[in-house]
Amino acid sequence: MRARRPAWLATNRSLRIGLAMLAVTLAVPQGAALSEVLARGPEPIAIGAIPITAFAASTPDRQRFGRLDFRGGLQLRSSHQAFGGFSGLARTPDGQLKAISDKGYWLSATVAEAGGRMVGLDHAVMGLLPSPSGRPLAATRSYDTEGLTIAGHQAYVSIERTHEVLRFDWGVAGPRSPVRAVPLPQEVKALGRNRGLEAIGVAPHGSPLAGAVVTIAEEPPRAGGPDGFILTGPRRGTFSVVRHDGFAVTDMAFLPGGDLVLLERRYLPPFSLAMRLRLVERAALRPGAAVDGEILLTADLGAEIDNMEGLSAHRNAAGETILTLISDDNFSMFQRTVLLQFALLPADTASIAPPVKAQ
């Protein structure tokens, strides 16, 4: 049996992450700081992976958390200067992983698995996201790319500070021009500069919104108003996400049947960080609605989390619905890039997951 992690270790990690998060909130963004790193174009990179076998430090043998079955994780490292800051995530049933950082870069890799658990990332490549002007997004004011969703070969990226959504093809060699802006409703302009469009998804077949591009802001406008936007399709409109306990939305993922999972984060300075997963039924997502849902999981630094910002959902070869999460390390030596995987079990399997608390 693995020894229980002492309480001081969780506290020490809380201190390190708290200091890093505070530094990020005070820093002046440098959108083009890394713009020359990949000037030669997309290039292979080496990624090291340390397995995460237990999600909750206090109960290392526990794998079930309500409707979620923990399927392992990885702590990722790379010496490449552009590696990190991952805020958007997409996965495909054939094992492909796509991610974007909040500095305008993309990552593509193959997820290696053994016994249904991730063991590493192979064939990793990084490159610069293109912009409508042809310049790399990393060299423009639209560098703050936060959300990613891919439907077929069509990719959509949400950009936070400038309140944009871009559409482009994601081919075998990565994202490619032409890049087109998706029209946005006037209400988007009311969002805070650093609290803008964080999450994005395309509703699947079987959803009342089938094929529609949906995006959600990290936080609602301070003056009130909608924070969710159905951008395309016959049911275009706005909606609101009911907020609880100080959590902000960092990503979303449509399930194959049309339900929606929200990834949320709460940071309470100086040292408290938590994440939450919430399930929204597909019928609830409609213009004018106030969207709420069942809590699937709440976890803080007593679990193997960091600044969780990216979420994807896919069906594996066994027909299971798999949720994958990735953290944004803020390019900080005090934080980690963590990749986690859970299987979502049927609704009658368990009720609300108990929270995972720091020790």
N, C-alpha and C positions, 0 to 999 in steps of 0.2 A: 504494500500500500504506500502511495506517495505521501510524504510528510506534509502535514498541514502548513500552509504558508502563514508565518507569524503576522500578527496585526500590524507591527511596525512597517512591514514591507508594503502593505496596501496603503498605509498612510504616507510612506515615502514616495510611492508612485503618484499618489494624489497631489503631493507637494510639487513634484516635477511637472506633471501635466498642468496643474493650476498655474504655475509660473509661466509655462509655455503659452497657454491659452491667453493669459493676461497680456503677455508681450505681443501676441498677435493682434489683440483688440486695440492696442495702443500704437501699433506700427502703421506707418504710411505705406500703402500698397505700392509695389514696384512691378507693374504688369509686364514690362519687357526685360526684367532683370536677367532672365535666362534665355532671351530670344536668340542668342548666337550659339547656344550649346549644340543645337541640332541643325546648324546651318547647312550641313551636307545632305540633309534629307533624312528620312526614316532610317534607323540603324538598329541592329541587334544589340540587346543588352543582356547581361547576366543578372539573374535574380536568385538570391539565396533564400531559403525557406526553413524556418524552425517550426516544427509541428506543435499545435495546440491541442492537447488531448482531453483537457477538462475545461469546461466553461466557467464553473463556479469554484473558486479557490477553496471555500470552506467545505464543499462536498465534492471532491474530485471524481468520485465514482458515479455521480448523478449525470444522466444524459437526457432525461425528460424534463421539460419545463412547460407544463400545461399541454398545449397542442403542438409544441415544438420539440423535435427530437434533434439534439445536437449531433452534427455529423463532422465535427472536427474543424480545425482552423489552421491558419498559417500566420506566422510573423514574417513579413517580407523585408528584405534588405537588398540594396544595390548601391554600388559605388558610383553609378551614373549621376551626374549633377542634377539632372532634371527629374529624377525619380522621387515620387512622394506627392503629397497634396491631393490625393485622389478623392474626388467629390461625386463623380457619376460613374455608374457601373451597369454593364449589360452582359448577360451570359446566354449561351445557346446550348441546346441539348447535346450537341456534338463535342462539348468540352471547351469551346472557345470563350475567352474572357476579353471584354473590351472595357477600358476605363478612360476617364479624362481627369486631368488635374485642374485645379483652379488657377493655373498659370497658362492655360491654353495648349496643353500637350495631350497626346493620346498614347495609350498603351494597348497592345494586343498580345495575347499569349494563349497557350494551350494549357488547360488545367489537367495536371496528371493526378490520377486517383488510384488508390489501392484499397480494396475492401469497402468501397463506397465512401472513402474519405480522401480529402485532398492531401497530396504529399509534396506538391511543388508546382511551379510554373515553368513550362518549356517553351522554346521558340519565341521568346519575348522580343518585341520590337517597340520602339518609341519614336514618335514623330510630332510635328507641329500641326495643330488644327488649322485649316485654311479659313480665310475670311471672304466675304463677298467682293472685296477689292482685289483679292489675289495675294495680299500680304498675309503672313502668319498672324493669327489672332493674338499670339503672345506679344507681338510688336504693336498692338493697337490698344485703344482704351476699352475694348471688348474682351480683354484677356480672361476675365473672371468667370470661366465656364464651370457651372455647378452641376447641372443635371444632364443625363444621357439616356436616350432610349433608342432602340433599333428595331424597326419592323421590316422584315425582309432585308433589302439592301438600303433602305432609307433610314437615315439617322437624324435625330433631332437633339439639339443642344440648347439648354437654357442658360442665359447669361445674367448674372445677378446685378451688378452695379449699374449697368446701362439698360437693364430691362429689355432683353431681346431674346428671341427664339430663332435659331438658324436651322436650315434643312440642307442636307447634302447626301450624296451616296457614300456608303462605306463598302468599298470593294475588297478584294483579296489583299491588295497592297495597302489598305488603310483608307482613311477619309480622302475624298477627292472633290475638286471643283467640278461644276459650278456650285457656289453656296448661295442660297436664297433666304431672305428674311421672311418669317411667317408673320402675317399681320396680327397685331395685338389690339385689344379693346382699350379705350381711353382710360379705364379704371386702373390699368397697370401703372400709369404715371404717378399715382398716389402712393406707391410702395416706397419704403425707405431705401436709401441708396445701398446699404449693406444688409438689407433685410428683404431682398427682392426674390426673383424667380429662382427657386432652389430645386424643385422637384419637377419631373416631366415623365409622361408615359403616353403610350398609344393604346386605346381601349381595344381589346381583342374581339374576335367574332364571338357572338353569344352575349355580348354586353349590349345594353340599350344604346350605348354610345359607340358602337362598333366602328373602328377606324379613326375615331376622333383623337386629336392631340390635346392632352390635358396637362396643365401646369399649375403648380401651387407655390405660393410665396413662403419664405421662411417664417415671416410674421405678418399679421394683418397691418394695414395702414394705421398710423397713430390716430388719425382723424376718423377712423371707422371706414367701412366699406368692404367689398369682397376681397378675398385672398386666393381664390381658386378660379381658374379660367378654362373653359372648354373652347378651344381655338378654332376647330374645324368641324365640318359635318353639319347636318341639318338641325342639331340641337345646340348650336353655339350659344354661349352665355357665361354667366358668372355664378359662383357659389361661395360659401364660406365654410371654413373648417373650424369646428368647435375646439377651442384650446383648453387644456387642463394642466394644472400644476406647474406652469411655467415652462412647458416643453415647446420647442420650435420644430417645425417640419424641415428635415434635411433631405429627404428623398421619398419616392413612392414607386410602387411596382404593381402593375395589374397582374392578377392571377389568371391562369388559362381560362377559367370560367367567367371572368369578368369582375370578380370582387377586387378590391383595392387594398393594398397594405401600405401604411404610412410608417416611415422611419422618422423618429423624433429624437431630439437631443435637448438636454437641459444642462447648462453650465452656470453654477452659482459661485461667483468669485469669493474667496480665492481658490478653493481646492476641491469643489464638488462637481463631478461630471457624471451624467447618467444618460442612458439611451432607452428608447421604448419603441415597440412595434404595436401598431393598432390596425385592426381589420375592419374595413368599411364594406358593407354589402353593396352589390352592384346596383340595386334598385334605388339606393339612397343618393347616388351621384347623378344629379340633374340640375338644370339651371334654376337658380333661386333657392336651392336647398342649403340647410345648415348641416354639414356632414359630421357625423360622430361615429364611433365604432368600438368594438370589443378590444380590450387590451390583451395582446398575446404574450407580451414579455416586457418587464421592466428590469433593468440591470444597471448597477453602478460599478465603481472601481473594485468591488469585491469579486467581479467577474473579469474575464479576458476581453475587455473592451478598451477602446480609446475614443477618439473624436469621430464617432461613426457617422458617415455622411453619404455613403453610396449603398443602394439596394437594388437587387434584381430578383426576378422569379422566373423559373423555367421548369419544365417537366423532364425528368431523367428517363433513361431507358426502361426503368422499372415502372414508369407511370406515376412516380411520386412528384409532388410539388416541392421544389427546392428553393429556399430563400438564401441568397448570398449577400453578405454585407462587407463593406470595406471602409477603413478609417482614413481620415485626412490627418496626416501627421504635422501639417503646417510647416513642413520643411524644418522641423525642430529636432535637435538631438535628444530632447527630453521626451519625445513622443514616438509612437510606433505606427507602422503601416500593418494593420491587422485585417486578415481576410477570414470571415466566419461563414459556416454553412449549417443550415437547419433544414430538416424536412418538416413540412406543415402537415399535421395529421388531420383526419376527418373530424368534423365538429363534435361528434358524439364520443370522441376519445377522452377528452379532458375539458375542464373548465378553465377559467382564467389562470394564467401562470403566476405562481408566487414570485414576488420580486426577489432579485438577487442582490443582497446588500453587502457593503464593504464590512470587513471584520475589524 
